[in-house]
Amino acid sequence: MILKAFSIYLQKHKEEIINSRTTATKLLCNWIRLVINKNPKNHVDKIVHKEIMLAENKVGDFLITGKSESGRVLVKALYNYALSYEHYLLSKWLNDKLPEDFTG
């Protein structure tokens, strides 16, 4: 249920990933920030509020950590999903490319 909510968010922003304007891990930070900064209205929001902590500095570096063991498992699953989605998009993009497309 939480991965599904995050995957919907990623799909809405896939063009930004494809055009190298952001990464899936930065989108994970943005999604968690959005969920944490609003009042929890559904089970996903409540679980993220309870299990995940986000720290960010002025430069934009961030740290996502779980508040408990189940939170750490959730963070790891979300992070791995973000990476796999980014790799999936890259492999789709590479499908129609030829080696000569990369010679300068």
N, C-alpha and C positions, 0 to 999 in steps of 0.2 A: 504494500500500500504506500509506503514512504518512497521506495524506489520508483514506483509508478508516478507519483506526484513530481519527483525530481526529473524523471525522464520526459514528462510533458513539458517541463520548463526548459530542458535542454533542447528538445525538438523545436521549440519556439525560437531558439537562438542559434540554430545550427548554421545559418548563413554567416554569423559572426565568427564562428569557429572555422568554417571553410575559408573565409576571407582573411584569416589570421588577425582579426581584430581583438580576439580574446581566446582563452583556453577553457576547456571543460572544467578544470579545477577552479579557475576564477569564477566561472558560472556557479559552481557548487557553493563557493563563499557567498556570492550574491544571493543565491536562493536561500541559504541558511539565514543570512542577514534579513531578508524579506520576511521569512517566517517568524524569526525571533522578535522582530520589531513591530509585529502586529499582535493583537489579542488573539489567543488561540480559539478557533471556531470549530475545528474538527479534530479527529483523532490524530491525523498527521501533525498538525500544528502543536497539539498537546504533547505528543511524544518528542518532537524536536525540541520544544521548550524544556522538557524535563531531562532529556538525555544528552543534549549537545550544547557545548559552549564555544563561542567564537570570540577570538581576540584579534584586533587589527590595529596597526600603527598608522601614523600620518602618511607614510610613504605608500601604503597599500599592501604591505606584507600582512599575511594573516595566518592564524593558527586555529585549526578546528580540532577540538578534542571532545571525548566523551566524558560525561560526569560520573559514569559508573562503567562496569564491565560491559553491560549491554549497550551502553552509549558508545563505547570504543568499538564494539563490533559493528554497530550501525554506521559510525563514521568511516570505518574501513570499507564497508560495503558500498557506501556512497562514493567514496574516493575511487575505488576500483571500478565502479560503474562509470564514473566520469572519464577515467582513462580509457576504458574499453570503448566507450561511445566515440571518443576522439579518434582512436585507432580505426574504428569502423568507418568513420567519415573519410579518413585519409586513404584507407584501402579502396573505398568506392571512388574517390577522386583519382587514384592511381590506375584504376582499371583501364581507362581509355588512353593512357599516356604511353608513348613509345620512348625508347632510350634516347633517340635523337632529340626529343623534346627538352632534354636536360643538358645538352651540349651548348656551350656558350659561343 
